[in-house]
Amino acid sequence: MPINMPTLSTPPSLALQAQQPKPPSAADGDSKEVRKAFDQFVGETFFSQMLSSMRKSVGKPAYFHGGRAEEIFQGQLDQTLSQEMTKSSASQFTGPMFELFKLNRS
């Protein structure tokens, strides 16, 4: 004699709700702000570390080195460069990282 197992079905009202797109809400605006802050933080951190590693690999010249003043200026220049590189291309490589970040927040 076969055993009748109850089947799980989705009520029609829930199925329609799942298919309809959600209207924009305040959470979407908050998500955009979080994404912007995430891109800025990750991008600037990545690019500043990259520039720092590049500077260390070259070494100081024997002549025409500006001393401590040049090192300070290079630090400020690297910070500005990392900010500009973040504005132009950080969102291209932070997308997958942000998706993982969103999963952890949920």
C-alpha positions as CSV (number, residue, x, y, z in Angstrom):
1,M,0.0,0.0,0.0
2,P,1.6,3.3,-1.1
3,I,2.2,6.0,1.6
4,N,0.8,9.4,0.7
5,M,3.3,12.1,1.6
6,P,2.1,15.6,1.9
7,T,3.6,17.9,-0.7
8,L,4.9,21.3,0.0
9,S,3.5,24.0,-2.2
10,T,3.8,27.7,-2.3
11,P,0.6,29.6,-1.9
12,P,-0.2,31.6,-5.1
13,S,0.0,34.9,-3.2
14,L,3.5,34.2,-2.1
15,A,4.6,33.1,-5.5
16,L,3.3,36.4,-7.0
17,Q,5.1,38.4,-4.4
18,A,8.4,36.6,-5.2
19,Q,8.1,37.4,-8.9
20,Q,7.3,41.1,-8.5
21,P,10.3,43.5,-8.2
22,K,10.6,45.3,-4.9
23,P,10.1,49.1,-4.9
24,P,13.1,51.2,-4.1
25,S,13.3,51.9,-0.4
26,A,15.6,53.6,2.1
27,A,17.5,50.4,2.5
28,D,18.6,50.7,-1.2
29,G,20.0,54.1,-0.6
30,D,21.7,52.8,2.5
31,S,23.1,49.9,0.5
32,K,24.5,52.4,-2.1
33,E,26.3,54.4,0.7
34,V,27.7,51.1,2.2
35,R,28.9,50.1,-1.3
36,K,30.6,53.4,-1.8
37,A,32.3,53.3,1.6
38,F,33.3,49.7,1.0
39,D,34.8,50.5,-2.4
40,Q,36.6,53.5,-1.0
41,F,38.1,51.6,1.9
42,V,39.1,48.5,0.0
43,G,40.4,50.5,-3.0
44,E,42.5,52.9,-1.1
45,T,43.9,50.2,1.1
46,F,44.8,48.0,-1.9
47,F,46.3,50.8,-4.0
48,S,48.2,52.3,-1.1
49,Q,49.8,48.9,-0.3
50,M,50.6,48.4,-4.0
51,L,52.3,51.8,-4.3
52,S,54.2,51.2,-1.1
53,S,55.5,47.9,-2.3
54,M,56.5,49.4,-5.6
55,R,58.4,52.2,-3.8
56,K,60.3,49.7,-1.6
57,S,61.3,47.6,-4.6
58,V,63.2,50.5,-6.3
59,G,65.5,51.7,-3.6
60,K,67.0,55.2,-3.1
61,P,69.3,56.8,-5.6
62,A,72.9,57.5,-4.6
63,Y,72.6,61.1,-5.8
64,F,69.7,63.6,-6.0
65,H,67.7,62.1,-3.1
66,G,65.6,64.7,-1.4
67,G,65.9,63.2,2.1
68,R,63.0,63.1,4.5
69,A,61.1,65.9,2.7
70,E,61.0,63.8,-0.4
71,E,59.8,60.8,1.5
72,I,57.0,62.8,3.0
73,F,56.0,64.2,-0.4
74,Q,56.0,60.7,-1.9
75,G,53.7,59.5,0.9
76,Q,51.3,62.3,0.2
77,L,51.6,61.7,-3.5
78,D,50.9,58.0,-3.0
79,Q,47.8,58.8,-0.9
80,T,46.5,61.1,-3.7
81,L,47.2,58.5,-6.4
82,S,45.5,55.8,-4.4
83,Q,42.4,58.0,-4.0
84,E,42.3,58.8,-7.7
85,M,42.8,55.1,-8.7
86,T,40.1,54.1,-6.3
87,K,37.6,56.6,-7.9
88,S,38.4,55.3,-11.4
89,S,38.6,51.5,-11.0
90,A,38.0,50.2,-7.5
91,S,34.4,49.1,-8.2
92,Q,35.6,46.7,-10.9
93,F,37.5,44.5,-8.5
94,T,35.5,45.0,-5.3
95,G,32.2,43.7,-6.6
96,P,32.7,40.1,-5.6
97,M,34.2,41.1,-2.3
98,F,31.1,43.3,-1.6
99,E,28.8,40.4,-2.4
100,L,30.5,38.3,0.2
101,F,30.4,41.2,2.6
102,K,26.6,41.5,2.1
103,L,26.1,37.8,2.7
104,N,27.8,38.2,6.1
105,R,25.6,41.2,7.0
106,S,22.3,39.4,6.3
